[in-house]
Every structure is written in C-alpha cells, then in structure tokens.
Amino acid sequence: MILNQKAAVQTAVVVVDPRNGHVLAMIGGRDFEESKYNRAVQAKRQPGSAFKPIVYTAAVDNGLMPCYEN
C-alpha cells in the first residue's frame, strides 16, 4: 500500500551505548526542513517506565524483593 499523504504523527528515538553512555543515533522527527522541532531532546515527557529500574534497584538494595507485598 502506498500512502499519498504524510501521517500527522511523528516520533523520536535516541540510541545509547549502555557500556559508556555514548549517543549512537538520534532522530528527532520526520523531516528537519518541515519542522525544526527536535522531539528527541526538546519534547517534555514524563519518565514513565524508564524510571522503574531505578526504583526497583533502590528497593532491592534496601532488602526488598521484587515479589514483596504490603
């Protein structure tokens, strides 16, 4: 199927090397000439699931297990 129109939705991605933190790739939108807004670094987002490993690590470091219930 060939689309004749561009979709209104755009996305962004940042690829980071976990060994050293170097940015390997960054895409901030579909077409820089169309929009200079870089969604990868300028968009304000809630951390969401990206923050969960930090919380779980703190819990395990303090003696809680992942299956812990109140």
BANU-830706 format. One record per residue: x, y negated, z negated of N, C-alpha, C, CB in turn; residue in three letters. Coordinates in Angstrom, 2 decimals, padded with zeros to 5 digits. Glycine has a CB too. Layout:
BEGIN
+---------+---------+---------+---------+---------+---------+---------+---------+---------+---------+---------+---------+-----+
|    n.px |    n.py |    n.pz |   ca.px |   ca.py |   ca.pz |    c.px |    c.py |    c.pz |   cb.px |   cb.py |   cb.pz | res |
+---------+---------+---------+---------+---------+---------+---------+---------+---------+---------+---------+---------+-----+
|       X |       Y |       Z |       X |       Y |       Z |       X |       Y |       Z |       X |       Y |       Z | ALA |
...
+---------+---------+---------+---------+---------+---------+---------+---------+---------+---------+---------+---------+-----+
//
This chain:
BEGIN
+---------+---------+---------+---------+---------+---------+---------+---------+---------+---------+---------+---------+-----+
|    n.px |    n.py |    n.pz |   ca.px |   ca.py |   ca.pz |    c.px |    c.py |    c.pz |   cb.px |   cb.py |   cb.pz | res |
+---------+---------+---------+---------+---------+---------+---------+---------+---------+---------+---------+---------+-----+
|  000.85 |  001.17 |  000.00 |  000.00 |  000.00 |  000.00 |  000.89 | -001.24 |  000.00 | -000.96 |  000.00 | -001.22 | MET |
|  000.62 | -002.17 |  000.85 |  001.37 | -003.42 |  000.94 |  000.52 | -004.54 |  000.36 |  001.78 | -003.73 |  002.41 | ILE |
|  001.09 | -005.29 | -000.58 |  000.39 | -006.42 | -001.18 |  000.67 | -007.68 | -000.38 |  000.80 | -006.61 | -002.65 | LEU |
| -000.38 | -008.40 | -000.05 | -000.23 | -009.65 |  000.70 | -000.05 | -010.85 | -000.21 | -001.42 | -009.87 |  001.60 | ASN |
| -000.34 | -010.70 | -001.50 | -000.21 | -011.79 | -002.44 |  000.67 | -011.36 | -003.61 | -001.59 | -012.25 | -002.94 | GLN |
|  001.39 | -012.32 | -004.19 |  002.17 | -012.03 | -005.38 |  001.24 | -011.96 | -006.58 |  003.27 | -013.10 | -005.60 | LYS |
|  001.49 | -011.03 | -007.47 |  000.72 | -010.93 | -008.70 |  001.04 | -012.12 | -009.60 |  001.00 | -009.60 | -009.43 | ALA |
|  000.07 | -012.56 | -010.39 |  000.28 | -013.69 | -011.28 |  001.18 | -013.33 | -012.46 | -001.06 | -014.21 | -011.80 | ALA |
|  001.25 | -012.05 | -012.78 |  002.03 | -011.58 | -013.92 |  003.52 | -011.57 | -013.57 |  001.56 | -010.17 | -014.37 | VAL |
|  004.33 | -012.04 | -014.52 |  005.77 | -011.94 | -014.38 |  006.32 | -011.27 | -015.63 |  006.43 | -013.34 | -014.14 | GLN |
|  007.54 | -010.82 | -015.56 |  008.15 | -010.13 | -016.69 |  009.61 | -010.54 | -016.81 |  008.02 | -008.60 | -016.55 | THR |
|  010.24 | -010.07 | -017.86 |  011.66 | -010.36 | -018.08 |  012.31 | -009.13 | -018.72 |  011.85 | -011.62 | -018.98 | ALA |
|  013.62 | -009.04 | -018.57 |  014.36 | -007.94 | -019.19 |  015.78 | -008.41 | -019.50 |  014.38 | -006.68 | -018.26 | VAL |
|  016.31 | -007.93 | -020.61 |  017.71 | -008.14 | -020.96 |  018.27 | -006.76 | -021.30 |  017.87 | -009.16 | -022.18 | VAL |
|  019.35 | -006.38 | -020.63 |  020.00 | -005.09 | -020.87 |  021.30 | -005.36 | -021.61 |  020.26 | -004.31 | -019.52 | VAL |
|  021.45 | -004.75 | -022.80 |  022.60 | -004.99 | -023.67 |  023.34 | -003.68 | -023.90 |  022.15 | -005.61 | -025.01 | VAL |
|  024.66 | -003.75 | -023.85 |  025.50 | -002.59 | -024.17 |  025.51 | -002.43 | -025.69 |  026.97 | -002.75 | -023.60 | ASP |
|  024.96 | -001.33 | -026.22 |  024.88 | -001.18 | -027.68 |  026.24 | -001.02 | -028.37 |  024.02 |  000.00 | -028.01 | PRO |
|  027.26 | -000.68 | -027.61 |  028.59 | -000.49 | -028.22 |  029.26 | -001.80 | -028.58 |  029.48 |  000.28 | -027.28 | ARG |
|  028.99 | -002.85 | -027.77 |  029.71 | -004.10 | -028.02 |  028.83 | -005.35 | -027.95 |  030.82 | -004.24 | -027.03 | ASN |
|  027.55 | -005.19 | -027.62 |  026.65 | -006.33 | -027.57 |  026.72 | -007.16 | -026.31 |  026.91 | -007.20 | -028.72 | GLY |
|  027.51 | -006.74 | -025.34 |  027.63 | -007.49 | -024.09 |  026.34 | -007.39 | -023.28 |  028.83 | -006.97 | -023.26 | HIS |
|  025.94 | -008.50 | -022.69 |  024.77 | -008.51 | -021.81 |  025.19 | -007.94 | -020.46 |  024.18 | -009.95 | -021.67 | VAL |
|  024.54 | -006.86 | -020.05 |  024.88 | -006.21 | -018.79 |  024.02 | -006.75 | -017.64 |  024.70 | -004.71 | -018.90 | LEU |
|  022.78 | -007.11 | -017.94 |  021.88 | -007.64 | -016.92 |  020.80 | -008.48 | -017.59 |  021.25 | -006.50 | -016.08 | ALA |
|  020.32 | -009.49 | -016.87 |  019.22 | -010.30 | -017.39 |  018.39 | -010.80 | -016.21 |  019.75 | -011.50 | -018.24 | MET |
|  017.10 | -010.55 | -016.30 |  016.17 | -011.03 | -015.28 |  015.12 | -011.85 | -016.01 |  015.52 | -009.85 | -014.46 | ILE |
|  014.96 | -013.10 | -015.61 |  014.04 | -013.99 | -016.30 |  012.75 | -014.27 | -015.57 |  014.71 | -015.26 | -016.57 | GLY |
|  012.56 | -013.66 | -014.43 |  011.34 | -013.85 | -013.66 |  011.51 | -013.38 | -012.23 |  010.93 | -015.32 | -013.67 | GLY |
|  010.47 | -013.54 | -011.46 |  010.44 | -013.02 | -010.10 |  011.32 | -013.81 | -009.13 |  009.02 | -013.01 | -009.59 | ARG |
|  011.21 | -015.14 | -009.16 |  011.87 | -015.96 | -008.16 |  012.28 | -017.30 | -008.78 |  010.95 | -016.18 | -006.93 | ASP |
|  013.57 | -017.54 | -008.90 |  014.07 | -018.76 | -009.53 |  013.64 | -020.01 | -008.77 |  015.59 | -018.72 | -009.64 | PHE |
|  013.54 | -019.91 | -007.47 |  013.10 | -021.06 | -006.66 |  011.63 | -021.39 | -006.93 |  013.31 | -020.78 | -005.17 | GLU |
|  010.86 | -020.38 | -007.24 |  009.44 | -020.57 | -007.52 |  009.21 | -021.14 | -008.93 |  008.69 | -019.24 | -007.37 | GLU |
|  010.00 | -020.66 | -009.89 |  009.86 | -021.10 | -011.28 |  011.22 | -021.06 | -011.96 |  008.83 | -020.22 | -012.05 | SER |
|  011.67 | -022.18 | -012.48 |  012.97 | -022.26 | -013.15 |  012.88 | -021.78 | -014.61 |  013.51 | -023.71 | -013.11 | LYS |
|  011.67 | -021.42 | -015.04 |  011.45 | -020.96 | -016.41 |  012.02 | -019.55 | -016.57 |  009.94 | -020.98 | -016.77 | TYR |
|  012.99 | -019.38 | -017.47 |  013.63 | -018.09 | -017.70 |  012.92 | -017.38 | -018.85 |  015.14 | -018.26 | -018.01 | ASN |
|  012.06 | -016.45 | -018.51 |  011.27 | -015.73 | -019.52 |  012.13 | -014.90 | -020.46 |  010.25 | -014.84 | -018.84 | ARG |
|  013.30 | -014.51 | -020.05 |  014.16 | -013.67 | -020.88 |  014.72 | -014.42 | -022.08 |  015.31 | -013.12 | -020.05 | ALA |
|  014.97 | -015.72 | -021.93 |  015.59 | -016.46 | -023.03 |  014.77 | -017.66 | -023.52 |  016.94 | -016.94 | -022.61 | VAL |
|  013.83 | -018.13 | -022.72 |  013.07 | -019.31 | -023.11 |  011.70 | -018.98 | -023.72 |  012.88 | -020.19 | -021.92 | GLN |
|  011.15 | -017.81 | -023.44 |  009.84 | -017.45 | -023.96 |  009.93 | -017.14 | -025.45 |  009.27 | -016.23 | -023.19 | ALA |
|  008.97 | -017.62 | -026.19 |  008.92 | -017.36 | -027.63 |  008.01 | -016.15 | -027.83 |  008.40 | -018.61 | -028.43 | LYS |
|  008.56 | -015.11 | -028.46 |  007.80 | -013.88 | -028.68 |  007.97 | -013.43 | -030.12 |  008.26 | -012.76 | -027.70 | ARG |
|  006.98 | -012.71 | -030.60 |  007.12 | -012.08 | -031.90 |  008.02 | -010.86 | -031.72 |  005.73 | -011.69 | -032.52 | GLN |
|  008.83 | -010.52 | -032.72 |  009.77 | -009.42 | -032.56 |  009.11 | -008.06 | -032.39 |  010.69 | -009.37 | -033.72 | PRO |
|  007.92 | -007.87 | -032.95 |  007.18 | -006.61 | -032.78 |  008.00 | -005.40 | -033.15 |  006.72 | -006.48 | -031.36 | GLY |
|  007.95 | -004.38 | -032.32 |  008.60 | -003.10 | -032.60 |  010.12 | -003.19 | -032.63 |  008.17 | -002.08 | -031.59 | SER |
|  010.70 | -004.22 | -032.04 |  012.15 | -004.35 | -032.05 |  012.68 | -004.54 | -033.47 |  012.59 | -005.52 | -031.18 | ALA |
|  011.84 | -004.98 | -034.37 |  012.25 | -005.24 | -035.76 |  012.13 | -003.99 | -036.64 |  011.40 | -006.36 | -036.34 | PHE |
|  011.40 | -002.98 | -036.20 |  011.16 | -001.79 | -037.02 |  012.44 | -001.06 | -037.43 |  010.28 | -000.83 | -036.26 | LYS |
|  013.44 | -000.88 | -036.56 |  014.66 | -000.19 | -037.00 |  015.35 | -000.90 | -038.16 |  015.63 | -000.05 | -035.84 | PRO |
|  015.27 | -002.22 | -038.20 |  015.89 | -002.97 | -039.30 |  015.17 | -002.68 | -040.61 |  015.87 | -004.49 | -039.00 | ILE |
|  013.84 | -002.66 | -040.57 |  013.05 | -002.38 | -041.77 |  013.27 | -000.95 | -042.23 |  011.55 | -002.62 | -041.50 | VAL |
|  013.23 |  000.01 | -041.32 |  013.44 |  001.42 | -041.69 |  014.84 |  001.65 | -042.24 |  013.20 |  002.33 | -040.47 | TYR |
|  015.85 |  001.02 | -041.65 |  017.21 |  001.17 | -042.16 |  017.33 |  000.64 | -043.58 |  018.21 |  000.45 | -041.24 | THR |
|  016.73 | -000.51 | -043.84 |  016.76 | -001.07 | -045.20 |  016.06 | -000.14 | -046.18 |  016.09 | -002.46 | -045.22 | ALA |
|  014.95 |  000.45 | -045.77 |  014.22 |  001.37 | -046.65 |  015.04 |  002.61 | -046.96 |  012.88 |  001.78 | -046.01 | ALA |
|  015.64 |  003.22 | -045.94 |  016.46 |  004.43 | -046.15 |  017.68 |  004.10 | -046.99 |  016.89 |  005.04 | -044.79 | VAL |
|  018.30 |  002.94 | -046.75 |  019.46 |  002.54 | -047.55 |  019.10 |  002.35 | -049.02 |  020.05 |  001.24 | -047.01 | ASP |
|  017.83 |  002.10 | -049.30 |  017.37 |  001.90 | -050.67 |  016.68 |  003.13 | -051.24 |  016.43 |  000.72 | -050.74 | ASN |
|  016.92 |  004.29 | -050.62 |  016.45 |  005.55 | -051.18 |  015.08 |  006.03 | -050.74 |  016.44 |  005.44 | -052.62 | GLY |
|  014.40 |  005.31 | -049.89 |  013.09 |  005.76 | -049.40 |  013.27 |  006.65 | -048.18 |  012.18 |  004.56 | -049.05 | LEU |
|  012.36 |  007.58 | -048.02 |  012.40 |  008.48 | -046.86 |  011.34 |  008.03 | -045.87 |  012.18 |  009.98 | -047.29 | MET |
|  011.50 |  008.33 | -044.59 |  010.51 |  007.91 | -043.60 |  009.09 |  008.45 | -043.86 |  010.96 |  008.36 | -042.24 | PRO |
|  009.00 |  009.55 | -044.58 |  007.68 |  010.13 | -044.86 |  007.11 |  009.64 | -046.20 |  007.78 |  011.65 | -044.87 | CYS |
|  007.72 |  008.65 | -046.82 |  007.28 |  008.14 | -048.11 |  005.89 |  007.51 | -048.01 |  008.28 |  007.11 | -048.65 | TYR |
|  005.02 |  007.82 | -048.97 |  003.69 |  007.23 | -049.03 |  003.51 |  006.56 | -050.38 |  002.59 |  008.31 | -048.81 | GLU |
|  002.73 |  005.48 | -050.41 |  002.41 |  004.82 | -051.68 |  001.38 |  005.60 | -052.43 |  001.91 |  003.39 | -051.44 | ASN |
+---------+---------+---------+---------+---------+---------+---------+---------+---------+---------+---------+---------+-----+
//
